[in-house]
């Protein structure tokens, strides 16, 4: 009878942080980010005491940067805690300090932590020995653009929520626009909803507002627009219609700002020295397809 050998899983040997290690970043500081107070640790030989707490107001952050400069700190590491790290990061980076944004899991996966050591001291110690790796953060110009893009996504989501409110209110009034229009928030749908909110109830007059390219017949549209117009559902429809228009305006304003920010970005590729490859014949680009769609729409 053969006995199979059981393979034991080799455990990785944990490396403890020892004071005898070579300092990779001798002028390193560590910051424990908080919502009301930031704890900062600098090398012991640069200040006594070498751990200080600073508030979160702008004046406090400027004082923090002044103290780091006085201590000769050249590199700072901090954990990415919520959004509280962003003002600290921006002010220190503006002062010319090398700022390292660290994932909190990195600081907890290193063995040898003492229970009586504050978080900022532990971060400073790890950064001194080069045991921390910074998270990716693009250049400031791209951070600005990213902020606009992320906010635009939130506006689009909020607008979509109002579109759902409009569809629900219409359904509760048994106005079956979704059966005759592919998009209730399109030109025809918004024109009909605007007329309904203005007091129009005649299905024939409402159906006349529909674009001629809609596939549904006039009879089908009039049948769909004969509803039970109750006041409570009209109230919800009016609120959602107004908010949808407001979000639409905000999205357009955000788009204009995005275009301005993109225009400020420098070209990363010189098309004169490195031109694009010639386009294959008989193949439309996405831009050509969009222009063709616009022409067909007109």
N, C-alpha and C positions, 0 to 999 in steps of 0.2 A: 504494500500500500504506500503510495507516494504522498508525502506531506508537502503541501504548498507552503512556500515561505511567505510570511506576511510582511509586506513592505511597510515600514513605518515612515510616516511623513516627517521629513527633516524640518525642524523649525528654524526660522531665520534668527540668527543671533542678534539680539538687540544691542545697539551701541549706546552707551551712556555718555553724556556730555561731561568731559573732564576739564578741570582748570588748566591742565598741562598742555592742552591742544594749542596749535599755532593760531594766532588771531588773523583771520583773513581780512576783516574789516575792523581795525583797531579803533576807529572813530565812529562807531556805530551807536545808534540810539534805538530804543524800543518804545512804542506807544501802545497803551491799552485804551482803545477807543470806547467811550461811553456816551450816553445820551445827555448827561449833565456835567460830566467831568472826564478829562483825559489824564491818565497817569503816564508819566514820561520817565524813562530811565536812561541815563547817559553813563559813559565809563566812569568808574569809581574815582580815578585819578584826576578827573576834570572838574569835579564839583563835590561839595560836601554840604548837605546830603546829595546823593546822586539820583534820588527819586523825588519828583515833584508832581503836584496835581495842578491842572489848569482847567479853567471853565471852558464853556463852549461858545461864548460870545466872540465876535470878531476881534475885539481888543485883546481877549485872552489868547486867541490863536496867534495874534501878532507877537504877544509877549512870549509865547511858547517858542516861536521861531527865533526871537531875539536870544532867548536862553540857549537854544541849540547852537546858534552861531558863536555865542560867548564861550561855550564849552568846546568849540572846535569840531563839532559833529559834521561829518560829510555825508553820511548815509543813514537813513531812517527806515525802520520796518514797522508796519502796523497791520493789524488784522482787519479784514473786510467785514465790518459790523454794520449791517443795514445800509443806510445812506449817511450815517454820521461821520464816516471817514472822508467823504468827498470834500467838505470845506478845508479840513486839515491837509489833505493831499494837495489841493490846489494852491493853498497859501505857501506850504513848504516847497512845492515844486517851483513856484514863482520866485522864491528866495534863492533858488539855485541848488537846493539839496537833492540828492538822489533818493527818491522815495520808493520803497518796496511795499507793494500791496500783497499781503499773504493770506492764503486760505487758512481758516482756523484749524482745519484738520492737520495741517503740517506741524503746528506747534504742539499738538496733543499726541502725535505719533512718535515723538522722540522720547526715549527712556531717560530716566535720571532726574525727573522733575522733583523738586523739594516742595513740601507742603507749605513751608513758611516763606516761599519766594513769591512775590507778586507777579502778575501776568506780564507787566511791562518789563520787569527784570529778566524774566524767562525769554521773552521775545528779543530783548537786547543781547542776551547771552548767545542765543542761537544764531542771531544775525552776525555777531562778532566772529563766530566760527564758520560762517558761510554755509549754514545748514538750512537756510530758507530760500525758497524760490518764489520770485514775484509773479503775480498774475498778469496776464496781458492787459495793457491799457493803451489804446491808440493815441496818436498825437492829439494835441488839444483841439486843433481844427476839426478833426474827425469826431471828437467827443461832443463838440458843439452840434455838428450835423446829426449825430446819433440821438441827441436829446430831442431835437425837433422830430425825427422820424419815429421815435418811441412815443412821443406825445401824440403824433398824428394817428398812430395805431389805436391809442386810447379813444381819440375822438371818433374814429371810424366805428369802433365797437359800441360807443355810446349812441351814435346815429343808427346803427343796426338795431339796437334795443328799442328805439322809438319807432322804427319801421315795424317791428313786431307788435308793438302796442297799437299802431294804426290798423294792422291786419286783424288783430283780435277784436278791436272795436267794430270794424266793418263786419266781421263774421257774426258778432253778437247782434248786429242790426240786420243780419241776413242780406247784406249787400255783397254779392258773390263776385267781387272784382277779380279775385285770384283765379276764377275759372275762365275768364275771358281775356285777362292781361297776364303776360309772363312776369312782369315786374310792376307791383303796385306803386312803387316809388319812382317810376319812370315819368316821362313828360305827360302821358295821357292820364296815368293814375293820379298824379299830384294835381292835375287840372280838375279832374272830377272831384277829388276830395276837397279842394279849395271851393268849388262851386257848392258842394253839399254844405260846407261850413258857412257859406254865404247865404244859405236858405233855400237853394234850389232843390226841388224834389221831383220834378218831371223827368221820368226816365228818358224820354225822347231828347230833351234839351241836354241832359247829362251825356247821353250817348253821342251827341253831336260834337263833343269836346275830344272824342277819341281820334287819334291819328289815323289817317287812311291806310297806313301800312299794317294795322292790326288785322290779324287773320279772322277773328270772330266777326260774324255778321252783325248788322245793326239790330236785328231782332233779338239775337242772343245777348247783346250788350244791354238792350233795354230791359230784357227779362231779368238780367243779373242785378240791375240797378233799382229794382222795385223792392225796397226794404222796409223794415220796421224801425223808423228813426226815433229812438228813445233818447230823452234828454241826458241821462247819465252816460250813455255810450257816446253821444255827441260831444259831451264835455271831455271825455278821455281822448277822443279823436282830435279835438281841437288842441289840447295840450300837447299831444304827441306830434301833431303836424307842426306846431310852432317850434317845439324843441328840435325836431328834425331839420327844419330850416336854419335854426341857429347853429346847430352842429355843422351843417353844410357850409355856412359862412366861415366858421372857425377853421374847417378843413381847408378851404380855399386860401384863407390867410396864411395858414401853416405851409401850404404848398408854395406860396409866393416866397416865404422866408427860406424854405429849403432850396429853392432855385437860386436865391441870392447867396446862400452859403456855399452851394456847389460852385458858383461862379468864382468864389474866392480861392478855391483849391487850386493848387498848381498842378500842371500836367505832369504825370509820372512818366509818360512815354512821349518822346518827340516823334510825331508822325512824319516829319520830314526826313529824319535820319532812319527811322524804322517804320516805313509805311505799311498799312494793312495789306494783306494778300488780295489779289484781284478777285472780284466776286464771280462765281460760276454763272454762266449764262443759263437763263431759264429758271433761276432760283430766286424767289422773292425773299427779301429781308423782312424782319418783323415790322420795320418802319414802313416799308412799301405796302405791306398788308394792312397796316393801320390806316395809311392814307387812302387805300382802296376802299376800306370800310367806310371812312368818312365821306368819300365821294358817293358811295352807294346810298348812304344815309340821307345825303342832300337830295 
